[in-house]
Amino acid sequence: MGSLRLRSKVQANCVFTKNYISELNLPKTCSISFPNGKDDLMNFEVTIRPDDGYYLGGTFTFTFQISSIYPHEAPKVKCKTKVYHPNIDLDGNVCLNILREDWKPVLNINTIIYGLYHLFTEPNHEDPLNREAAAVLRDNPKMFESNVRRAMAGGYVGPTFFTRCI
Protein backbone atom coordinates (compact mmCIF):
# COMPACT_ATOMS: atom_id res chain seq x y z
CA MET A 1 0.00 0.00 0.00
CA GLY A 2 2.82 2.45 0.93
CA SER A 3 4.62 1.70 -2.35
CA LEU A 4 1.44 2.41 -4.34
CA ARG A 5 0.95 5.72 -2.52
CA LEU A 6 4.57 6.73 -3.20
CA ARG A 7 4.28 5.77 -6.88
CA SER A 8 1.11 7.83 -7.34
CA LYS A 9 2.74 10.77 -5.53
CA VAL A 10 5.78 10.58 -7.85
CA GLN A 11 3.51 10.31 -10.91
CA ALA A 12 1.50 13.35 -9.78
CA ASN A 13 4.75 15.22 -9.21
CA CYS A 14 5.92 14.31 -12.74
CA VAL A 15 2.71 15.74 -14.19
CA PHE A 16 3.17 18.87 -12.09
CA THR A 17 6.79 19.22 -13.26
CA LYS A 18 5.82 18.53 -16.88
CA ASN A 19 3.31 21.40 -16.72
CA TYR A 20 5.94 23.79 -15.34
CA ILE A 21 8.46 22.76 -18.00
CA SER A 22 5.94 23.13 -20.83
CA GLU A 23 5.09 26.62 -19.54
CA LEU A 24 8.71 27.79 -19.29
CA ASN A 25 9.31 31.23 -20.72
CA LEU A 26 13.09 31.18 -21.00
CA PRO A 27 15.18 34.20 -21.91
CA LYS A 28 16.67 33.90 -25.40
CA THR A 29 20.06 33.34 -23.75
CA CYS A 30 18.91 30.14 -21.97
CA SER A 31 18.07 26.63 -23.13
CA ILE A 32 16.95 23.40 -21.49
CA SER A 33 17.96 19.83 -22.30
CA PHE A 34 17.15 16.37 -20.97
CA PRO A 35 20.35 14.27 -20.93
CA ASN A 36 18.44 11.20 -19.68
CA GLY A 37 15.71 11.62 -22.31
CA LYS A 38 12.36 13.41 -22.19
CA ASP A 39 10.91 10.66 -19.97
CA ASP A 40 13.04 11.87 -17.06
CA LEU A 41 11.56 15.29 -16.34
CA MET A 42 12.91 15.30 -12.80
CA ASN A 43 16.51 15.72 -13.99
CA PHE A 44 17.50 18.21 -16.65
CA GLU A 45 20.11 20.79 -17.59
CA VAL A 46 19.82 24.48 -18.24
CA THR A 47 22.46 26.31 -20.27
CA ILE A 48 22.89 30.04 -19.82
CA ARG A 49 24.78 32.27 -22.28
CA PRO A 50 24.90 35.75 -20.73
CA ASP A 51 24.52 38.59 -23.23
CA ASP A 52 25.70 41.30 -20.83
CA GLY A 53 28.17 41.91 -18.03
CA TYR A 54 31.42 40.24 -16.98
CA TYR A 55 30.34 36.82 -18.29
CA LEU A 56 29.30 37.96 -21.79
CA GLY A 57 30.06 35.22 -24.31
CA GLY A 58 30.38 32.43 -21.75
CA THR A 59 28.36 29.22 -21.70
CA PHE A 60 27.38 27.83 -18.30
CA THR A 61 25.44 24.62 -17.69
CA PHE A 62 23.44 23.82 -14.56
CA THR A 63 21.94 20.51 -13.47
CA PHE A 64 18.48 20.51 -11.91
CA GLN A 65 17.19 17.65 -9.74
CA ILE A 66 13.53 17.89 -8.81
CA SER A 67 12.52 16.02 -5.66
CA SER A 68 9.32 14.04 -5.20
CA ILE A 69 7.96 16.79 -2.93
CA TYR A 70 8.47 19.66 -5.41
CA PRO A 71 7.21 22.43 -5.25
CA HIS A 72 7.35 22.16 -1.45
CA GLU A 73 11.12 21.78 -1.70
CA ALA A 74 13.41 23.73 -4.02
CA PRO A 75 15.15 21.81 -6.79
CA LYS A 76 18.80 20.89 -6.26
CA VAL A 77 20.81 23.02 -8.67
CA LYS A 78 24.54 22.74 -9.40
CA CYS A 79 26.77 24.45 -11.94
CA LYS A 80 28.57 21.89 -14.13
CA THR A 81 30.84 24.55 -15.62
CA LYS A 82 33.75 25.52 -13.38
CA VAL A 83 33.44 29.29 -13.11
CA TYR A 84 35.22 32.14 -11.34
CA HIS A 85 32.20 33.68 -9.63
CA PRO A 86 31.47 35.05 -6.15
CA ASN A 87 28.14 33.19 -5.91
CA ILE A 88 29.24 29.82 -7.33
CA ASP A 89 31.97 27.81 -5.64
CA LEU A 90 34.50 25.61 -7.42
CA ASP A 91 32.38 22.52 -6.70
CA GLY A 92 29.39 24.04 -8.53
CA ASN A 93 27.32 24.92 -5.47
CA VAL A 94 25.16 27.97 -6.11
CA CYS A 95 24.37 30.76 -3.65
CA LEU A 96 20.90 31.90 -4.69
CA ASN A 97 18.53 32.74 -1.85
CA ILE A 98 15.47 31.25 -3.58
CA LEU A 99 17.21 27.87 -3.61
CA ARG A 100 17.57 28.03 0.17
CA GLU A 101 15.80 30.03 2.85
CA ASP A 102 13.62 32.11 0.49
CA TRP A 103 12.11 29.15 -1.39
CA LYS A 104 8.30 29.11 -1.46
CA PRO A 105 6.03 26.67 -3.31
CA VAL A 106 4.66 29.54 -5.43
CA LEU A 107 8.11 29.93 -6.99
CA ASN A 108 8.93 27.79 -10.00
CA ILE A 109 11.68 26.61 -12.32
CA ASN A 110 11.35 29.73 -14.47
CA THR A 111 12.02 31.89 -11.39
CA ILE A 112 15.18 29.91 -10.64
CA ILE A 113 16.46 30.19 -14.21
CA TYR A 114 15.96 33.96 -14.20
CA GLY A 115 17.72 34.09 -10.81
CA LEU A 116 20.69 32.16 -12.21
CA TYR A 117 20.81 34.42 -15.25
CA HIS A 118 20.79 37.44 -12.93
CA LEU A 119 23.83 36.04 -11.05
CA PHE A 120 25.79 36.38 -14.30
CA THR A 121 24.60 39.87 -15.16
CA GLU A 122 24.92 41.17 -11.58
CA PRO A 123 27.21 39.01 -9.42
CA ASN A 124 26.75 39.70 -5.70
CA HIS A 125 29.87 40.13 -3.57
CA GLU A 126 27.79 40.56 -0.39
CA ASP A 127 26.60 36.93 -0.10
CA PRO A 128 29.49 34.87 -1.52
CA LEU A 129 30.37 31.21 -1.74
CA ASN A 130 33.70 32.07 -3.37
CA ARG A 131 35.00 34.67 -0.91
CA GLU A 132 38.19 35.35 -2.86
CA ALA A 133 36.27 36.21 -6.05
CA ALA A 134 33.85 38.34 -4.00
CA ALA A 135 36.70 40.31 -2.42
CA VAL A 136 38.26 40.99 -5.83
CA LEU A 137 34.88 42.08 -7.25
CA ARG A 138 34.33 44.40 -4.30
CA ASP A 139 37.86 45.85 -4.10
CA ASN A 140 39.08 45.80 -7.70
CA PRO A 141 36.37 45.36 -10.38
CA LYS A 142 38.91 45.68 -13.24
CA MET A 143 40.99 42.83 -11.80
CA PHE A 144 37.78 40.81 -11.33
CA GLU A 145 36.89 41.34 -15.00
CA SER A 146 40.40 40.26 -16.02
CA ASN A 147 40.13 37.12 -13.84
CA VAL A 148 36.72 36.26 -15.32
CA ARG A 149 38.05 36.66 -18.88
CA ARG A 150 41.13 34.53 -18.10
CA ALA A 151 39.00 31.80 -16.52
CA MET A 152 36.47 31.78 -19.37
CA ALA A 153 39.26 31.62 -21.98
CA GLY A 154 40.66 28.55 -20.26
CA GLY A 155 43.45 29.37 -17.88
CA TYR A 156 44.59 29.82 -14.33
CA VAL A 157 43.29 32.29 -11.79
CA GLY A 158 45.66 31.86 -8.89
CA PRO A 159 46.26 28.11 -8.43
CA THR A 160 42.91 27.13 -9.99
CA PHE A 161 42.62 26.03 -13.63
CA PHE A 162 39.40 26.74 -15.50
CA THR A 163 38.34 24.98 -18.69
CA ARG A 164 37.44 27.21 -21.64
CA CYS A 165 33.74 28.11 -21.70
CA ILE A 166 33.60 30.76 -24.47
Short mmCIF file of the C-alpha atoms (twelve columns), coordinates in Angstrom:
data_MODEL
# 
_entry.id   MODEL 
# 
loop_
_atom_site.group_PDB 
_atom_site.id 
_atom_site.type_symbol 
_atom_site.label_atom_id 
_atom_site.label_alt_id 
_atom_site.label_comp_id 
_atom_site.label_asym_id 
_atom_site.label_seq_id 
_atom_site.Cartn_x 
_atom_site.Cartn_y 
_atom_site.Cartn_z 
_atom_site.pdbx_PDB_model_num 
ATOM 1   C CA . MET A 1   0.000  0.000  0.000   1 
ATOM 2   C CA . GLY A 2   2.818  2.452  0.926   1 
ATOM 3   C CA . SER A 3   4.623  1.699  -2.352  1 
ATOM 4   C CA . LEU A 4   1.441  2.406  -4.344  1 
ATOM 5   C CA . ARG A 5   0.954  5.719  -2.521  1 
ATOM 6   C CA . LEU A 6   4.575  6.730  -3.197  1 
ATOM 7   C CA . ARG A 7   4.281  5.773  -6.884  1 
ATOM 8   C CA . SER A 8   1.108  7.829  -7.344  1 
ATOM 9   C CA . LYS A 9   2.740  10.770 -5.530  1 
ATOM 10  C CA . VAL A 10  5.780  10.583 -7.847  1 
ATOM 11  C CA . GLN A 11  3.508  10.312 -10.915 1 
ATOM 12  C CA . ALA A 12  1.504  13.353 -9.782  1 
ATOM 13  C CA . ASN A 13  4.749  15.218 -9.211  1 
ATOM 14  C CA . CYS A 14  5.921  14.314 -12.741 1 
ATOM 15  C CA . VAL A 15  2.706  15.737 -14.194 1 
ATOM 16  C CA . PHE A 16  3.170  18.875 -12.088 1 
ATOM 17  C CA . THR A 17  6.794  19.222 -13.264 1 
ATOM 18  C CA . LYS A 18  5.817  18.533 -16.884 1 
ATOM 19  C CA . ASN A 19  3.310  21.397 -16.717 1 
ATOM 20  C CA . TYR A 20  5.942  23.791 -15.345 1 
ATOM 21  C CA . ILE A 21  8.457  22.759 -18.000 1 
ATOM 22  C CA . SER A 22  5.936  23.128 -20.827 1 
ATOM 23  C CA . GLU A 23  5.088  26.622 -19.539 1 
ATOM 24  C CA . LEU A 24  8.708  27.789 -19.291 1 
ATOM 25  C CA . ASN A 25  9.311  31.234 -20.716 1 
ATOM 26  C CA . LEU A 26  13.092 31.178 -20.997 1 
ATOM 27  C CA . PRO A 27  15.179 34.199 -21.907 1 
ATOM 28  C CA . LYS A 28  16.670 33.905 -25.399 1 
ATOM 29  C CA . THR A 29  20.058 33.340 -23.746 1 
ATOM 30  C CA . CYS A 30  18.912 30.139 -21.971 1 
ATOM 31  C CA . SER A 31  18.074 26.631 -23.130 1 
ATOM 32  C CA . ILE A 32  16.947 23.401 -21.490 1 
ATOM 33  C CA . SER A 33  17.958 19.825 -22.302 1 
ATOM 34  C CA . PHE A 34  17.151 16.371 -20.969 1 
ATOM 35  C CA . PRO A 35  20.354 14.272 -20.932 1 
ATOM 36  C CA . ASN A 36  18.441 11.202 -19.678 1 
ATOM 37  C CA . GLY A 37  15.711 11.624 -22.309 1 
ATOM 38  C CA . LYS A 38  12.358 13.406 -22.185 1 
ATOM 39  C CA . ASP A 39  10.913 10.659 -19.975 1 
ATOM 40  C CA . ASP A 40  13.043 11.874 -17.059 1 
ATOM 41  C CA . LEU A 41  11.562 15.293 -16.344 1 
ATOM 42  C CA . MET A 42  12.912 15.302 -12.798 1 
ATOM 43  C CA . ASN A 43  16.511 15.719 -13.995 1 
ATOM 44  C CA . PHE A 44  17.504 18.214 -16.646 1 
ATOM 45  C CA . GLU A 45  20.108 20.785 -17.587 1 
ATOM 46  C CA . VAL A 46  19.815 24.485 -18.244 1 
ATOM 47  C CA . THR A 47  22.456 26.308 -20.273 1 
ATOM 48  C CA . ILE A 48  22.892 30.042 -19.816 1 
ATOM 49  C CA . ARG A 49  24.776 32.271 -22.284 1 
ATOM 50  C CA . PRO A 50  24.904 35.752 -20.732 1 
ATOM 51  C CA . ASP A 51  24.524 38.591 -23.227 1 
ATOM 52  C CA . ASP A 52  25.701 41.300 -20.829 1 
ATOM 53  C CA . GLY A 53  28.175 41.911 -18.026 1 
ATOM 54  C CA . TYR A 54  31.419 40.244 -16.981 1 
ATOM 55  C CA . TYR A 55  30.339 36.822 -18.286 1 
ATOM 56  C CA . LEU A 56  29.304 37.964 -21.788 1 
ATOM 57  C CA . GLY A 57  30.062 35.224 -24.307 1 
ATOM 58  C CA . GLY A 58  30.384 32.430 -21.752 1 
ATOM 59  C CA . THR A 59  28.360 29.218 -21.699 1 
ATOM 60  C CA . PHE A 60  27.381 27.828 -18.299 1 
ATOM 61  C CA . THR A 61  25.437 24.616 -17.695 1 
ATOM 62  C CA . PHE A 62  23.441 23.823 -14.558 1 
ATOM 63  C CA . THR A 63  21.935 20.507 -13.474 1 
ATOM 64  C CA . PHE A 64  18.477 20.507 -11.908 1 
ATOM 65  C CA . GLN A 65  17.193 17.651 -9.741  1 
ATOM 66  C CA . ILE A 66  13.530 17.886 -8.812  1 
ATOM 67  C CA . SER A 67  12.516 16.021 -5.656  1 
ATOM 68  C CA . SER A 68  9.321  14.039 -5.201  1 
ATOM 69  C CA . ILE A 69  7.959  16.794 -2.931  1 
ATOM 70  C CA . TYR A 70  8.472  19.665 -5.409  1 
ATOM 71  C CA . PRO A 71  7.214  22.434 -5.251  1 
ATOM 72  C CA . HIS A 72  7.347  22.157 -1.450  1 
ATOM 73  C CA . GLU A 73  11.119 21.778 -1.695  1 
ATOM 74  C CA . ALA A 74  13.410 23.733 -4.016  1 
ATOM 75  C CA . PRO A 75  15.150 21.814 -6.795  1 
ATOM 76  C CA . LYS A 76  18.798 20.892 -6.259  1 
ATOM 77  C CA . VAL A 77  20.814 23.023 -8.674  1 
ATOM 78  C CA . LYS A 78  24.543 22.740 -9.402  1 
ATOM 79  C CA . CYS A 79  26.766 24.448 -11.941 1 
ATOM 80  C CA . LYS A 80  28.565 21.886 -14.131 1 
ATOM 81  C CA . THR A 81  30.843 24.547 -15.619 1 
ATOM 82  C CA . LYS A 82  33.750 25.519 -13.377 1 
ATOM 83  C CA . VAL A 83  33.442 29.286 -13.109 1 
ATOM 84  C CA . TYR A 84  35.217 32.143 -11.335 1 
ATOM 85  C CA . HIS A 85  32.197 33.676 -9.629  1 
ATOM 86  C CA . PRO A 86  31.468 35.054 -6.149  1 
ATOM 87  C CA . ASN A 87  28.142 33.191 -5.914  1 
ATOM 88  C CA . ILE A 88  29.239 29.818 -7.327  1 
ATOM 89  C CA . ASP A 89  31.965 27.808 -5.641  1 
ATOM 90  C CA . LEU A 90  34.503 25.614 -7.419  1 
ATOM 91  C CA . ASP A 91  32.377 22.516 -6.696  1 
ATOM 92  C CA . GLY A 92  29.391 24.039 -8.531  1 
ATOM 93  C CA . ASN A 93  27.320 24.923 -5.474  1 
ATOM 94  C CA . VAL A 94  25.164 27.974 -6.109  1 
ATOM 95  C CA . CYS A 95  24.371 30.762 -3.653  1 
ATOM 96  C CA . LEU A 96  20.902 31.897 -4.688  1 
ATOM 97  C CA . ASN A 97  18.530 32.737 -1.849  1 
ATOM 98  C CA . ILE A 98  15.471 31.248 -3.576  1 
ATOM 99  C CA . LEU A 99  17.214 27.866 -3.608  1 
ATOM 100 C CA . ARG A 100 17.568 28.028 0.169   1 
ATOM 101 C CA . GLU A 101 15.796 30.025 2.846   1 
ATOM 102 C CA . ASP A 102 13.617 32.115 0.492   1 
ATOM 103 C CA . TRP A 103 12.105 29.154 -1.389  1 
ATOM 104 C CA . LYS A 104 8.298  29.110 -1.464  1 
ATOM 105 C CA . PRO A 105 6.026  26.665 -3.310  1 
ATOM 106 C CA . VAL A 106 4.656  29.539 -5.426  1 
ATOM 107 C CA . LEU A 107 8.112  29.934 -6.993  1 
ATOM 108 C CA . ASN A 108 8.932  27.787 -10.000 1 
ATOM 109 C CA . ILE A 109 11.682 26.611 -12.319 1 
ATOM 110 C CA . ASN A 110 11.347 29.726 -14.466 1 
ATOM 111 C CA . THR A 111 12.025 31.891 -11.394 1 
ATOM 112 C CA . ILE A 112 15.184 29.910 -10.640 1 
ATOM 113 C CA . ILE A 113 16.463 30.189 -14.215 1 
ATOM 114 C CA . TYR A 114 15.957 33.958 -14.200 1 
ATOM 115 C CA . GLY A 115 17.717 34.088 -10.810 1 
ATOM 116 C CA . LEU A 116 20.688 32.157 -12.211 1 
ATOM 117 C CA . TYR A 117 20.814 34.425 -15.252 1 
ATOM 118 C CA . HIS A 118 20.793 37.441 -12.925 1 
ATOM 119 C CA . LEU A 119 23.830 36.045 -11.051 1 
ATOM 120 C CA . PHE A 120 25.794 36.384 -14.297 1 
ATOM 121 C CA . THR A 121 24.596 39.866 -15.164 1 
ATOM 122 C CA . GLU A 122 24.922 41.175 -11.582 1 
ATOM 123 C CA . PRO A 123 27.209 39.008 -9.417  1 
ATOM 124 C CA . ASN A 124 26.749 39.701 -5.702  1 
ATOM 125 C CA . HIS A 125 29.867 40.133 -3.569  1 
ATOM 126 C CA . GLU A 126 27.788 40.558 -0.387  1 
ATOM 127 C CA . ASP A 127 26.599 36.931 -0.099  1 
ATOM 128 C CA . PRO A 128 29.489 34.869 -1.521  1 
ATOM 129 C CA . LEU A 129 30.369 31.211 -1.743  1 
ATOM 130 C CA . ASN A 130 33.704 32.066 -3.371  1 
ATOM 131 C CA . ARG A 131 34.999 34.668 -0.912  1 
ATOM 132 C CA . GLU A 132 38.187 35.353 -2.864  1 
ATOM 133 C CA . ALA A 133 36.266 36.212 -6.052  1 
ATOM 134 C CA . ALA A 134 33.848 38.337 -4.003  1 
ATOM 135 C CA . ALA A 135 36.698 40.307 -2.421  1 
ATOM 136 C CA . VAL A 136 38.264 40.985 -5.828  1 
ATOM 137 C CA . LEU A 137 34.883 42.082 -7.252  1 
ATOM 138 C CA . ARG A 138 34.331 44.403 -4.303  1 
ATOM 139 C CA . ASP A 139 37.860 45.850 -4.104  1 
ATOM 140 C CA . ASN A 140 39.084 45.799 -7.704  1 
ATOM 141 C CA . PRO A 141 36.374 45.356 -10.384 1 
ATOM 142 C CA . LYS A 142 38.909 45.681 -13.244 1 
ATOM 143 C CA . MET A 143 40.988 42.825 -11.803 1 
ATOM 144 C CA . PHE A 144 37.776 40.815 -11.327 1 
ATOM 145 C CA . GLU A 145 36.894 41.343 -14.997 1 
ATOM 146 C CA . SER A 146 40.401 40.256 -16.021 1 
ATOM 147 C CA . ASN A 147 40.133 37.122 -13.842 1 
ATOM 148 C CA . VAL A 148 36.718 36.255 -15.317 1 
ATOM 149 C CA . ARG A 149 38.048 36.662 -18.883 1 
ATOM 150 C CA . ARG A 150 41.132 34.534 -18.104 1 
ATOM 151 C CA . ALA A 151 39.002 31.803 -16.520 1 
ATOM 152 C CA . MET A 152 36.471 31.777 -19.368 1 
ATOM 153 C CA . ALA A 153 39.263 31.625 -21.978 1 
ATOM 154 C CA . GLY A 154 40.660 28.546 -20.256 1 
ATOM 155 C CA . GLY A 155 43.450 29.371 -17.883 1 
ATOM 156 C CA . TYR A 156 44.586 29.816 -14.326 1 
ATOM 157 C CA . VAL A 157 43.290 32.292 -11.791 1 
ATOM 158 C CA . GLY A 158 45.664 31.858 -8.893  1 
ATOM 159 C CA . PRO A 159 46.259 28.115 -8.434  1 
ATOM 160 C CA . THR A 160 42.912 27.127 -9.992  1 
ATOM 161 C CA . PHE A 161 42.623 26.027 -13.632 1 
ATOM 162 C CA . PHE A 162 39.396 26.743 -15.504 1 
ATOM 163 C CA . THR A 163 38.337 24.982 -18.694 1 
ATOM 164 C CA . ARG A 164 37.441 27.207 -21.640 1 
ATOM 165 C CA . CYS A 165 33.736 28.106 -21.699 1 
ATOM 166 C CA . ILE A 166 33.600 30.756 -24.467 1 
# 
